[in-house]
Each structure stands twice: as C-alpha cells, then as structure tokens.
Amino acid sequence: MEICAERVQRIIQAIILGFIFLLAGLHMLKAAFLLMLAMMIMLLIAGFTGFCPGLIILKKVFPPCKCEETKEK
C-alpha cells in the first residue's frame, strides 16, 4: 500500500472527525459544532467545484493516487 495524497487527505479527515467527537464528549459543543460546520463547508465546496486547497497542498508533498493519474490522462 503506497501513501498518496488522497489517502492522506482521508486519514486527516478521520482524525478531524475524531477530534470533533472528543470535543463533543468533553462538552465543548460550540467548538465541536464550529469545527464540524467548517469541515462540512469545505467538503461541499470540494464536491461542487472540485477545488480542494488541502489536496493541492498534499499533492506537493505526496504523489497522487494511481487511480487519479489514469483519470487525468
């Protein structure tokens, strides 16, 4: 299994969701809500426009996944 930008992005999203659960469990509901709202907005922007700044940055550090390379060619 090779590490690629899209996989790293999904791992980071899972970590953020875990952090949101932690905040909610610690009764920091306002912070959890704001973080969840920000994540939802970013995912909607990426879904509708295809623009994802985090993925652009990750592709500078990690190679794109092979399935993404074949789609682009």
TALINQUI-V899629 format. One record per backbone hydrogen bond with DSSP energy under -0.5 kcal/mol. NH is the residue of the N-H (numbers start at 0). CO is the residue of the C=O. E is the energy in kcal/mol with one decimal. If there is no record, write none. Layout:
((NH:CO:E) (NH:CO:E))
//
This chain:
((3:1:-0.6) (4:62:-2.3) (7:3:-2.4) (8:4:-2.3) (9:5:-1.9) (10:6:-2.2) (11:7:-2.5) (12:8:-2.3) (13:9:-2.2) (14:10:-2.1) (15:11:-2.4) (16:12:-2.4) (17:13:-2.1) (18:14:-2.3) (19:15:-2.2) (20:16:-2.2) (21:17:-2.2) (22:18:-2.5) (23:19:-2.5) (24:20:-2.5) (25:21:-1.7) (26:23:-1.4) (27:22:-2.9) (28:26:-0.8) (31:27:-2.2) (32:28:-2.8) (33:29:-2.5) (34:30:-2.4) (35:31:-2.4) (36:32:-2.7) (37:33:-2.3) (38:34:-2.1) (39:35:-2.5) (40:36:-2.4) (41:37:-2.2) (42:38:-2.3) (43:39:-2.4) (44:40:-2.5) (45:41:-2.4) (46:42:-2.3) (47:43:-2.6) (48:44:-2.5) (49:44:-0.6) (49:45:-1.4) (50:44:-0.6) (51:49:-0.6) (55:51:-1.9) (56:52:-2.1) (57:53:-2.4) (58:54:-2.2) (59:55:-0.6) (59:56:-1.1) (60:56:-0.7) (60:57:-0.9) (61:57:-3.5) (67:64:-0.6) (68:64:-1.7) (69:65:-1.9) (70:66:-1.2) (71:67:-1.7) (72:68:-1.2))
//
